[in-house]
């Protein structure tokens, strides 16, 4: 049997990010399977460090992953700290395989360090379906924030909480004006989550998926109060909303929640904004109100770590789904596909990819 690699669970540097790809429960199963697991201290992680040590994990100081042994695989979720240092093997959402801003620089760090970006977004089975995803919770939170913004109840700096507390907020406003919402990508993970949140909020919801987007009914789209985009595409497609659409007379659409947040990619289906929003500044106005032409203001919510609002629920589900794949490290079929995808990304950026594997 191939030796089990050392897994080093790093602290997330993004403020307020309490999720983790390995939970105490799955850490215990990894330890029982022969993995050594080191967990960095983190004041914001949803799971206490004591639960990891009880599961048999070792601990390390916050941010010490650059000092991990050369054969360690560093596991995280969101971006690494800014820097130029060479990188070894990392598992996280790198957002570097579709020409996003900074992609070439990040990939070059892996080339320099002899490492591989095993991107969580590209851990897929033989049918190309992701083995684990935060999609459901991203959709749930994205739709919930859209409703709160429509009611003008979304405040900067919203703190992590549990689902019961969020649902209570959604129910509080049901006696007021009832908006209509459109979810695009309603049959996927994110879409199902979005529809469930809108149902909890008492919002009438239209559900579109592939069939309804082959030829977009723009008047119908613009006739909803809220749009929740849950579509992730890998090749460019006609955009769902354009600048010209926002200037249509009689447009009813006033709140857009972009769960996908593919804003710097050629595959962005909502090219009406050029930067994500944050928990500190969750909303950006795209158009002011124009009553003379019957157009309300248009505001967008585009936070790229939506599930962090519900860190325990989201991370618990994700870690459970990811566990079977982690148990196949370092060279199971899913990981071989991820290494191939990394090599293709390097080639696409004109970078060398020594040791690239063939597709599985």
Secondary structure as GFF3:
##gff-version 3
##sequence-region A 1 360
A	DSSP	beta_strand	6	9	.	.	.	ID=ss1
A	DSSP	alpha_helix	24	32	.	.	.	ID=ss2
A	DSSP	beta_strand	36	40	.	.	.	ID=ss3
A	DSSP	alpha_helix	49	54	.	.	.	ID=ss4
A	DSSP	beta_strand	58	60	.	.	.	ID=ss5
A	DSSP	three_ten_helix	65	67	.	.	.	ID=ss6
A	DSSP	beta_strand	73	75	.	.	.	ID=ss7
A	DSSP	beta_strand	90	92	.	.	.	ID=ss8
A	DSSP	alpha_helix	103	113	.	.	.	ID=ss9
A	DSSP	beta_strand	117	119	.	.	.	ID=ss10
A	DSSP	three_ten_helix	120	122	.	.	.	ID=ss11
A	DSSP	alpha_helix	135	150	.	.	.	ID=ss12
A	DSSP	alpha_helix	163	172	.	.	.	ID=ss13
A	DSSP	beta_strand	180	184	.	.	.	ID=ss14
A	DSSP	alpha_helix	189	200	.	.	.	ID=ss15
A	DSSP	beta_strand	204	208	.	.	.	ID=ss16
A	DSSP	alpha_helix	210	213	.	.	.	ID=ss17
A	DSSP	alpha_helix	218	222	.	.	.	ID=ss18
A	DSSP	beta_strand	226	229	.	.	.	ID=ss19
A	DSSP	alpha_helix	243	246	.	.	.	ID=ss20
A	DSSP	beta_strand	255	258	.	.	.	ID=ss21
A	DSSP	beta_strand	284	287	.	.	.	ID=ss22
A	DSSP	three_ten_helix	291	293	.	.	.	ID=ss23
A	DSSP	beta_strand	298	301	.	.	.	ID=ss24
A	DSSP	three_ten_helix	306	310	.	.	.	ID=ss25
A	DSSP	alpha_helix	311	326	.	.	.	ID=ss26
A	DSSP	alpha_helix	333	348	.	.	.	ID=ss27
###
